[in-house]
Amino acid sequence: MWRAGLVGLTLPAFIQSCTRPPAPDSDIEKQFHPDDFQLNEITVDQLQTMFREGTMTVRQVTQLYLDRISKIDQSGPSLNSVIEVNPDALAIADAIDAEIKAGKYRGKLHGIPVLIKDNIDTADNMQNTAGSLAMEGNYPKQDAFIVKKLRESGAVLLGKTNLSEWANFRSDQSSSGWSSRGGQTVNPYVVDRNPCGSSSGSGTAVSANLCAIAIGTETNGSIICPSSVNGVVGIKPTVGLWSRSGIIPISKTQDTAGPMARTVRDAAILLSALVGRDDRDAATHDLAGKYQDDYTVFLDKNGLQGKRIGIERSYLKRVPAVDEVFAKAMEDMKRLGAELVEVDFLEQMKGIGKYEFTVLLYEFKDGLNAYLASAGGKVKTLEELISYNKEHASSMMPYFTQDILEQSQATDGLESKVYKDALKNILKTSRGAIDGMMEKFTLDAICGPSYGPSWCTDHVNGDYSTGYGFSGPAAMAGYPHITVPMGFVSGLPLGLSFFGKAYTEAGLLMLAYAYEQGTNARRVPGFGEGC
């Protein structure tokens, strides 16, 4: 995701102009009453217990999720989060049931239904299109590395999720969660509000209990934002912890896939399973000693005790309704044993966004052309994509244009001094700011509201800022970032962010888990209406 207009801008009028007035607590609680779905809020561990004890088969669980997708995603409230169901899902489930019956157990993901974003290659009967009709017919011949790892783990690949077309790197006026192939994904809490993006479908689907866990991808905000506004846990790993091969790219510097789940433990289970060195991705070649085989061993309810957390000072007084939720989160962290230190972190990042955008423009053209050259879609270059969109404007560009694609096409290659200078600037600034701030104050993490509450979906004006956006620093640095449910404003979820130095996922998971267990802030969405 690239959404300059959502990062770091303060627009307090959002609360008056768009968000419904805060309702009494008793009224807000009514929005979170779960429906009668048998698998609501079920965890990976609970599913594994059911499989082992024989109280439910993998096929039965898979069928329940497929039925739910049919009932509330493609009809009912029409969440529109799943772009394609895997026609082989039940066959995979049957094969795994046979393994379980024979006493074979591959690990924590064995039999677990997973949805993945529609920019990740699967060598099966599903397409990979980045949400674009121009990519229809692209049936990859090789699994992405992380899909190969998923299959090895025994997971059930349930289907592909909708996304902001081209991972939101198409236009500055785009609506997150819209794609020409998949249409508009909605927020499951209030369906005329936006799910953010670009991993919109993954965030909505896992929140609405359409799968056990999901995978998104991020360049800047595409896991953290949809996780935050859909009330789930999201992890953007250190770049290189998960391979990017077989994923339609934006930036070789910043891209990564990552887990999206309803609990920190489920996210940690998925994170652990897909780590590994991939010959096709140089970013993974230096992992020795930098990762853990099992991140769940670091999950400790007392994990905040004695920890020093840097609190972004500029987020203490922005939007009153969000300020109140964040103040409660800070009190909870102190109650759970953390020491909070106010820091002026974002001050060091001012002006860096323009350099990041330059890097993304250059790297997108280079990476996309390489992917398209061997893909099976209707276009083989970025230039051909731009022409296709123009020729089919009524279906490809009914709401917004392709200004970012055209700017990227105008770049002159990765040997450009403009590109190299911009890349050097963003890496030096972002990594220096995070490393320097954490060392100066002996911090275990830097913390703040992930994003503001969801905005009303608007196909005329596109997305607009909610006054917050904390994804940029870790995204530009390539460092890990975790968001966990923090609370609500007028029934709309807010996430709390923890990020830190490279390959510190274990420590960040410890903090996020302790906060989650000490607050239990997540609520089941109720598919309301009311912008």
N, C-alpha and C positions, 0 to 999 in steps of 0.2 A: 504494500500500500504506500502510495505517496499522496498525502493530502496536506499541502502547505497551509491551507486555510483552517485546519483543525489543530494545528500545533502551536501552543504557546500564546494564543490570542485571548484577550479578556473581554468578554461581551456579557456583562451582568444582565443586560436587558433580556437575555434569553429566558430567564426565569419568568419575567413579566409577559413576554410576547408569545411564548410558545408552551412552556410547561404549565400543566393545569395547576391551580392553586393547591398547596399542600392540604391533603385531606386528614381528618382525625385518624389517629392510629388504628382505631377499631375499624374504620372504613377501609383503610389501606390493607389491613390484614385479610379482609374479605377477598381481595384480588389474588391472593396466593393459595387459595384452597385448591389442592390438587384434584384432578379428575380421578376416575377409578381405574386408570391403566395399571395393569398388574406389575409392571416393572418400573414404576415411577421411582426415581432417585436411587435405583439399585446400583450397587458398587461392583467393581471387578471382583473383589474378594467374595461378595455374596453370590455372584454368578458362579464362581468357581466351586463354592460349597454346594450349590444346587447340582452342578454337573457331577461332582464326585459322589454325592449322596444319592443321585438318581432321581431327585424330586422333579427335575426338568431336564430335557435334552437340549443340546445346542440347536437342533432344528426347531424345537418349540420356541425357544427364545428368539431365534432369527425370524421365524414366522410372525411372532408378536410385534417385533420392530417393523417388519415389512407391512403388516396390517396397519400399524399406527401411522406410518408414513403415508399410506393410501388414505387413511381416515382424516388426518388433521394437517398434513403437509400439502397434499394435492387436492384436498377438499376441506370441508369444515372451516376452520379459521384461515386456511390456505396460506400457510407459512412460506411455502415456496422455497424451502431451503435445500431440498435434494434435487439435483439436476438430472440424475440418472441412477436407477436402481440396478445393482449387479444381477444379471439374469442367472448367474452361477451361484448366488449366495446360498441357496438351499442345498445344492450339491456339495458345496464346501462344508456346510454344516453336517451333512450326512457322513462325509468322510471323517470329520473330526469326532463325531459320535462313535464311529467304529473304532477309532484310536482309543478313545476313553474307555470303551467297553473292553478293549484288549489290554487295558492297563498302561497305555502309553500316555505320558504327560510331558508336554514340551515346555511348560513354564506358566507364568502368571497370565499371559494373554491367550492361552489355549482355549479356543471356542468363543472368544469375546468379539461381538460385532462392532466393527469400526467403520465410520464414514470418513472419506478423505476428500480434500479439496480438488476441484476440477482444473487443476494445473499440474497434476502429478501423474506420471505415466503408469499405466497398468497394462501388461501384455495379456489382455483377455478380451471379453466382448464389450468393454466399455471404451468410450472415446476419451480423449484429453483435449479440451478446447479452450481453456481459459475463459469460458463463457461466451466465446465469439462464434457466430454463425460461419465466419470465414474459416474456422478450423473444423467444421463438421466433416466427418469421415476420417479423422485422425485416430486410427487405432494403433497405438504404439506396439512395436515388435519386441520391446524389452521393458521389463519392470524398472521403475525407479529403484535405486538402491534401498530406500526406506520401505518400499513396497515388498521387495524381496525379503527384507528382514521381517516384515509383518507376516508374510506367508510362512517363513521359517518358524515363527513363534506360534503358529496355529491359529492366528486371528481369523475371523470371518470378515472378508471385505464386503461390506453391506452395499456400498454405492458411492457415488460422487456428489459433492455438495456444490451448490451455486456460489458465485463469488462476484465481486465487483469486476466487471470485464477487464481483462489484461491486468488483473490484480490492482485495479484503480490507477493504472498508469496510462490513461487515455486522454483525459480532459480535466481541466481545473474546475469545470462546472458539473462534474458527474454526481450522480446519486449513488452512494455506497449501497452495495447489495443488488444493483441492477446489472444484468448482462443481456445482450441481444439474444442469446440462446436460452437463457434461464428465466428472464423476466426479473421482477423485483422481489427479493427476499424481505421479510418483515421481522419486526421485533416481537418475540412471543409474549412479552409483558403487556405491551400496548401496540396492537398490530398496525396502526397507522404511523408508528414511529420507526426510526431507522435502526437496523441491526449493526451499523458501522461495517467496516470492511478493511481489507478486501476479503477476509475469511468469514464472510457474512453467514453463509450457509452452515459452516461448521459450528459457529457460535450459537446460532438459532437452534440447530438440530440437537446439539448435546444439551442445551438448556431445556428444550421442550421434550426431552426423553425420547428422541427418535433413534438413539443409538446408545451404546454404553460409553464410548469415548470417540473423539474425533481428532483429525489432524488438520491444521491450518498452515499457512506460510506467511512470512513477514519480511518486508524490506524496511518499513518504518511504520509500525502501528497495526499491521494487519492481523496479528494475533492478539495483541494487548487490547486494542480498542473493542473489537467485537466480543472478546471475553468479558471485558469490563461492563459494557452496556447490555449484555445478555445474561449477566449474573453468574458467570462460570469462572473457573480457574484456567489461566493460559500461561504457557511457558514459551518464551522466545529464547532458545538456547544460544550459547556462544557460537558464533559462526565457525563451522567446522566440526562441531560436536555431532551433528547429523549431516549426512551427505546431501548434496543438492542435485546430483546427477539424475536426469530424468524428470526434472521439474522445470516448467517453462519459466525462464528467468526474467528478472529486472536487473539485478545488480550482483555481480560476483563478489563484491565487497561486503554487502549487507544481507543478502538473501539467506534465509534459513526456514525450514519447516519446524513445526513444534506441536506439542500436545495441547488439546483443549478438552477439559473434563469438568465434571461437577464437584470433584474433590481433589485436594492436593495429592492424596495418596494415589488415586487413579492416574493423575497426570504424571506422577513420579514413576509409576509402573510402565507407562508407555514410553516415557523418556529413556528409561533404562534399556528397553528392548531394542531400540533402533539406533543406538550408538554404534559406531564402527568405522574402520578405515575402508575407504572406497578408492580403488585405483583410478576411477573416473573423476574424482573430485580432489584436487590437490590440497584444498583446505582441510581435509581429514588426515593428511599424511603425517601430521606431527602431534598425534593424540597421546602418545606414550606418557603415562603418568599424570595425565590431565583429566581423566574421566573415571567414573565409578561403574562397576558392573551392575550394581543395584543401589539406586538412589533412595529406595524406601528405608534402608537401614538408618538414614539420617533424620527420619521423621520422629520428632520428639515433642510431646505436648509442653514440655518445659523449655523448649528451644529458644524462647525469647529472654530467659533469665540471664542477666549479666551482659546482654548484648547492647552495643552502642549503635543507635540508628540515627542517621542524618535526616532531618526533616526539612524539606524545601520550604524556606521562609516565605517565598512569594505565593505559596498556596495556602497560607494561613488565613488570609482575608481576601477572598475574591467574590464568590457568589454565596450569599448568606446560607441558603439551604444546604449547599455542599460543605461550607465551612463547619456547619453544625455536625454533619456526619463525620467529617475528618477529625474534628475535635474529640468526638466520642471514640474514634479509632485510636487516637493518640493516648487517651486515658486508658483504653483497654491494653495497649501495648505496655504502658507503665505498670498497670495492674498485673500484667503477666511477667513483669520483671525486667523490662528493657529500660535503658537510659536513652533519652531522646536529646539530640543536639541539633539546634537550628543551624542551617547552612544556606548560603546564597549560591546555590549551585547553578541555576539557570542563567544567572548573570554572566557566567563565563561562556555561555553558548550563544549569546546574542549575535545575530548576523551570519551564523554558520549555515543556516538553511539554504541560502543561495548557492553555496559551494556544494552542498549535498545534492541539490537538484541538478547541477551541472554534471556531477559524477554519474548520477542515475541516467541522465539523457545519453551520455556516451556509452555506458555499460549496457543499457537496454538494447540499443541498436546492435552492438557487437554480439551480445548473448542471444538475442532473439533471432538474428539472422543465422547463427550457428544452429539453433534448435530447428527453425523452419526448414533449413536446407534438407534435412532428412525426415521431416515429419510428413504425415499423410493428409494434411489439410488441403484447402483450395489455394493457399498462397505459400510462396517459398521464400519471400523476403519481406522486410518491413515495408519497403516501397510498394510491393504488390498488395500488402494488407491495406495500406492507405488508399490505394486505387480501388480496391474491392469495396471498402467502406463508402467511398464516394459514389461508386456505381450502384450500390444498394442502400443508399442513404435512408430510404423510408423505413427499412427494417434495422439497419445498423446504427443509425444516428437519429432516432426519433425525438430524443430529448436533449442531447448534448453532442458536441462534435469530437474532433480528434486532435486538438491543438498540441497535446503532449507528444503524440506519435509523430506529428510533423516536425516538432522541434528536435526530437531525437533523430529523425531521418537527416536533418540538416547538419548533424555533427560530422567531424572529419576523422574519426578513428582514435584508438587508445594511445597512439604515439603523440597525440596533440599535447603541447605544453599547457594549454588551458585545462585539459583533463588532469594531467599529472599534478599541476599546482593545486587544483581544487581537491584532489584526493589527499595529497599531503596535508593540506590545511584541515580537512575534516578529521582525519585520523589523529593528527597531533593535538588538535583542540579537544575533541571528545574524549580520547583516551587520557590525555593529560589532565583534563578536568575531573574525570571520575577517579583515576588513580591518585591524583594529587589531593583531592578532597578527602578521600578515604584514609590516606596516610596522614594527612594533617590532623584529622580529628580521631584517628584510630577507630574508624567505623567498620561495622560488619555489613552494612547495606545503606543505601540511600532510599528514601521513602517519600511518597506523596500520593494524592489521588491519581489514578491512572488516566481517567478522562472524566468529563462531566456527564450528566445524564443524556440519554438519547434525544435527538432532535426529531422534528416531524419530517417524514419523507417528502421531498419536494422536487418533482421532476422539472419544474420551471427554473428554479434558482439553484438547484443542486444542494450539496451539503453546506452546512455553516457551523461555525465554532460554538462550542458550549463553554468556552472560557478556560479549558484545561487541555492537556495533552502532554504526557510524560514519557512518551515512547522514544523521542528523538535521540537523547544522549546515548542510551545503550544501543540503539539501532545503528547509529553512525559509528560507534566504537566497535561494533560487533560483539558486544558483551551481553551476558545473560540478564533476563528481565522476567519477573513473575508477577502476575496480578491475581488477586484473590478477592472474592466478594466482601465488600465493606459495609453496605447498607443501601438505603433507598431514599430518593427524593420523589415524592408524589407517586410512589409505586414503581419508579424507574431505578434500575440497579446502578450502583457505583462500585468500582473496583479500587483496591489499594495495591500500589506498586512497591516492589522491592527489587532493586538492581544493584550490581556491584562489578567487581573486576572479572576478567576473563576466567572461564572454567570454575566459577564459584557456585555452580548450580546446587551442590550439596548443602552449602551454608544457607543459601537463599530459600531452598525448600524447607529447611529446618525452621526458619523464621515464619514463612508463609503457613506452614502446618500448625505451628504453635498459635498463630493468630487465628486461623480458621477454627481450630478446636476450642479456643477460648472465647469465640464470639458466635459461631454458627450463624453467620449472616445471610447465607443463601436461602432463598424462598423459591418455591415452584411457580413458574409463570402461569398466569390465568387467562391469557389471550384477550385482554380488554381492548377497549377502543377509547379514543378521546383526545385528539390533538386540538 
